[in-house]
Amino acid sequence: MTGKIELYYWPTPNGWKVSIALEEMGLPYTVKPVNIGRGEQFEPDFLTIAPNNRMPAIIDPDGPDGAPISIFESGAILQYLARKTGQFGGTGERARVEVEQWLMWQMGGVGPMAGQAHHFLKYAPSMEPPQDLPYAKQRYRNEVARLYGVLDKRLADRDYVAGEYSIADMAIWPWAQGWEAQQQDIERFPNMKAWLARVGERPAVRAGKALREDLRSDATKDREAQKIMFGFRDPLAAE
């Protein structure tokens, strides 16, 4: 490898997906914090890497054919790193399909639904004026419960979602470990509960989640961060 991977990151569930993967795969990296509460995701230099103004993103100086490559979207990053290292992506086509379908399940379901649950259950009621919306709270609380029911059933006869430990587990775990903030009853999901503990005991998972934990702040008390993070800006405004 010609250099360290640059990880554009903030300590959130989506950021943890990639920090966990880098730790699991033993890839050297440097952290480039992107303070999403201060709008750094909208800076022109970052937008050249991540045009959707979302972290995480990476730059791999040792990309395909030895040329640098930048990648945004956490799922795409996980798939790339799995191919690059030959780890955690499934061995053989059937195994790869198993991994990829559960990765897509996280990207299209658990992440967005749990994220909305966090917003309407925790952040929206703390805004000024408060946005305490019973329909939205119940809608996303219920959908997260439905998804965790799917996960719990899947884990009834296996230790990991795709059979062997994989990038699918790395993608789902950071969101699922936040079940309490999503107002879920973990006792309803005993297989998921055991899986959360099993994955959470891995040294690389602990290291990936702890990465720059000191940067986390409480957006329920930060009005400026709320304006930036929760849509109180013109998305088409010139930077």
C-alpha positions as CSV (number, residue, x, y, z in Angstrom):
1,M,0.0,0.0,0.0
2,T,1.3,3.4,-1.0
3,G,-0.3,5.4,1.8
4,K,-3.0,5.5,4.4
5,I,-6.7,5.7,3.6
6,E,-8.2,9.0,4.5
7,L,-11.5,8.6,6.4
8,Y,-13.8,11.6,6.4
9,Y,-15.8,10.9,9.5
10,W,-17.9,12.0,12.4
11,P,-18.8,9.7,15.3
12,T,-22.3,8.6,14.2
13,P,-23.8,5.3,13.2
14,N,-22.9,5.8,9.5
15,G,-19.4,6.9,10.4
16,W,-18.9,3.9,12.7
17,K,-19.7,1.5,9.9
18,V,-16.6,2.4,8.1
19,S,-14.3,2.9,11.1
20,I,-15.3,-0.6,12.3
21,A,-14.6,-2.0,8.9
22,L,-11.2,-0.4,8.7
23,E,-10.3,-1.7,12.1
24,E,-11.6,-5.2,11.3
25,M,-9.6,-5.3,8.0
26,G,-6.4,-4.0,9.5
27,L,-6.2,-1.2,7.0
28,P,-4.1,1.9,8.0
29,Y,-6.0,5.1,7.9
30,T,-6.1,8.7,9.1
31,V,-9.1,10.5,10.3
32,K,-10.4,13.7,8.7
33,P,-13.2,14.9,11.0
34,V,-16.2,16.4,9.2
35,N,-18.2,18.4,11.8
36,I,-21.7,17.9,10.6
37,G,-23.1,20.2,13.4
38,R,-21.0,23.1,12.0
39,G,-21.7,22.5,8.3
40,E,-18.3,21.2,7.3
41,Q,-20.1,18.7,5.0
42,F,-21.1,21.6,2.8
43,E,-17.6,22.9,2.2
44,P,-16.5,22.8,-1.5
45,D,-13.4,20.6,-0.8
46,F,-15.6,17.9,0.9
47,L,-18.2,18.1,-1.8
48,T,-15.6,17.1,-4.4
49,I,-15.3,13.8,-2.5
50,A,-18.9,13.4,-1.3
51,P,-21.3,15.4,-3.6
52,N,-24.3,14.3,-1.5
53,N,-22.8,16.3,1.4
54,R,-22.9,13.3,3.7
55,M,-20.1,11.6,5.5
56,P,-18.5,9.1,5.7
57,A,-16.3,9.2,2.6
58,I,-12.8,7.9,2.0
59,I,-9.9,8.5,-0.3
60,D,-7.8,5.5,-1.0
61,P,-4.4,6.5,-2.4
62,D,-3.9,2.9,-3.5
63,G,-7.1,2.4,-5.5
64,P,-7.7,0.4,-8.6
65,D,-4.7,0.1,-10.9
66,G,-2.7,1.9,-8.2
67,A,-4.4,5.2,-8.7
68,P,-6.2,7.1,-6.0
69,I,-10.0,6.8,-5.6
70,S,-12.6,8.7,-3.6
71,I,-15.8,6.9,-2.5
72,F,-18.9,8.2,-0.8
73,E,-21.9,6.3,0.6
74,S,-21.1,3.9,3.5
75,G,-22.5,0.8,1.8
76,A,-20.4,1.4,-1.3
77,I,-17.3,2.0,0.9
78,L,-17.9,-1.3,2.7
79,Q,-18.3,-3.2,-0.5
80,Y,-15.1,-1.6,-1.9
81,L,-13.1,-2.4,1.2
82,A,-14.3,-6.0,1.2
83,R,-13.3,-6.4,-2.4
84,K,-10.0,-4.7,-1.8
85,T,-9.0,-6.9,1.1
86,G,-10.8,-10.1,0.2
87,Q,-12.4,-10.0,3.7
88,F,-15.9,-10.0,5.1
89,G,-17.7,-9.8,1.8
90,G,-18.6,-13.5,1.4
91,T,-16.6,-16.3,-0.3
92,G,-18.3,-17.4,-3.5
93,E,-21.2,-15.9,-5.3
94,R,-23.9,-17.3,-3.1
95,A,-22.2,-16.0,0.1
96,R,-21.7,-12.6,-1.6
97,V,-25.4,-12.4,-2.4
98,E,-26.3,-13.1,1.2
99,V,-24.0,-10.4,2.4
100,E,-25.1,-7.8,-0.1
101,Q,-28.8,-8.3,0.3
102,W,-28.5,-7.7,4.1
103,L,-26.2,-4.8,3.5
104,M,-28.9,-3.3,1.2
105,W,-31.5,-4.1,3.8
106,Q,-29.6,-1.9,6.2
107,M,-29.0,0.9,3.8
108,G,-32.6,1.0,2.6
109,G,-34.4,0.1,5.9
110,V,-32.7,0.1,9.3
111,G,-30.6,3.2,8.7
112,P,-33.3,5.5,7.3
113,M,-36.0,4.3,9.7
114,A,-33.9,4.3,12.8
115,G,-32.6,7.7,11.8
116,Q,-36.1,9.1,11.5
117,A,-37.0,7.5,14.9
118,H,-34.0,9.2,16.5
119,H,-35.1,12.5,14.9
120,F,-38.8,12.5,15.9
121,L,-38.4,10.8,19.3
122,K,-35.3,12.7,20.5
123,Y,-34.4,15.8,18.5
124,A,-37.7,17.2,17.2
125,P,-39.3,17.6,20.6
126,S,-36.2,19.6,21.8
127,M,-36.4,22.1,18.9
128,E,-37.6,25.7,19.2
129,P,-40.5,25.6,18.9
130,P,-40.9,22.0,20.0
131,Q,-42.0,19.6,17.2
132,D,-43.7,16.8,19.2
133,L,-45.5,14.8,16.5
134,P,-47.3,11.7,17.9
135,Y,-48.0,10.3,14.4
136,A,-44.4,10.6,13.3
137,K,-43.1,9.1,16.6
138,Q,-45.4,6.1,16.4
139,R,-44.8,5.6,12.6
140,Y,-41.0,5.3,13.0
141,R,-41.0,3.5,16.3
142,N,-43.3,0.9,14.8
143,E,-41.3,0.5,11.6
144,V,-38.0,0.1,13.5
145,A,-39.7,-2.6,15.6
146,R,-40.9,-4.4,12.4
147,L,-37.3,-4.3,11.0
148,Y,-35.8,-5.6,14.3
149,G,-38.4,-8.4,14.2
150,V,-37.0,-9.3,10.7
151,L,-33.5,-9.3,12.1
152,D,-34.4,-11.3,15.2
153,K,-36.0,-14.0,13.1
154,R,-33.0,-14.1,10.8
155,L,-30.7,-14.6,13.7
156,A,-32.7,-17.5,15.2
157,D,-30.4,-20.1,13.7
158,R,-27.1,-18.3,13.0
159,D,-24.6,-16.1,14.8
160,Y,-24.3,-13.5,12.1
161,V,-26.8,-12.1,9.6
162,A,-25.2,-13.6,6.5
163,G,-23.8,-16.8,8.1
164,E,-20.2,-15.7,8.6
165,Y,-19.4,-12.3,10.2
166,S,-19.4,-9.8,7.4
167,I,-19.8,-6.2,6.3
168,A,-23.5,-6.7,6.7
169,D,-23.1,-7.0,10.5
170,M,-20.7,-4.0,10.5
171,A,-23.4,-1.9,8.8
172,I,-26.4,-3.0,10.9
173,W,-24.8,-3.1,14.3
174,P,-24.1,0.7,14.7
175,W,-27.7,1.5,14.2
176,A,-29.2,-1.5,16.1
177,Q,-27.1,-0.8,19.2
178,G,-29.1,2.4,19.5
179,W,-32.3,0.5,20.2
180,E,-32.9,2.3,23.5
181,A,-33.0,5.8,21.9
182,Q,-35.4,4.3,19.3
183,Q,-37.7,3.4,22.2
184,Q,-37.5,-0.4,21.5
185,D,-38.0,-3.2,24.0
186,I,-34.9,-5.3,23.4
187,E,-36.5,-8.2,25.3
188,R,-38.8,-8.7,22.4
189,F,-35.8,-9.5,20.2
190,P,-33.7,-12.1,22.2
191,N,-31.7,-13.2,19.1
192,M,-30.9,-9.7,18.2
193,K,-29.9,-8.9,21.8
194,A,-27.4,-11.8,21.8
195,W,-26.0,-10.8,18.4
196,L,-25.6,-7.2,19.6
197,A,-23.5,-8.5,22.5
198,R,-21.6,-10.9,20.3
199,V,-20.6,-8.3,17.7
200,G,-20.0,-5.6,20.4
201,E,-17.4,-7.7,22.1
202,R,-15.2,-7.7,19.0
203,P,-12.1,-5.6,19.7
204,A,-12.3,-3.9,16.2
205,V,-15.9,-3.0,16.8
206,R,-15.1,-1.4,20.2
207,A,-12.2,0.5,18.6
208,G,-14.2,1.6,15.6
209,K,-17.1,2.9,17.8
210,A,-14.7,4.7,20.2
211,L,-13.0,6.5,17.4
212,R,-13.0,10.3,18.2
213,E,-15.9,9.8,20.7
214,D,-14.7,13.0,22.2
215,L,-16.2,14.9,19.3
216,R,-19.7,13.9,20.0
217,S,-22.1,16.6,21.3
218,D,-25.7,16.9,22.3
219,A,-27.7,18.3,19.4
220,T,-30.8,18.5,21.5
221,K,-29.2,21.6,23.2
222,D,-27.4,23.1,20.2
223,R,-29.7,25.4,18.2
224,E,-27.1,26.2,15.6
225,A,-26.4,22.5,14.9
226,Q,-30.1,21.8,14.6
227,K,-30.5,24.5,11.9
228,I,-27.6,23.0,10.0
229,M,-28.5,19.3,10.5
230,F,-32.2,19.4,10.3
231,G,-32.9,21.3,7.1
232,F,-33.2,24.9,8.1
233,R,-31.0,26.0,5.2
234,D,-31.7,26.3,1.5
235,P,-30.3,23.1,0.0
236,L,-29.8,24.9,-3.3
237,A,-28.2,28.0,-1.9
238,A,-24.7,29.0,-3.2
239,E,-21.9,28.1,-0.9
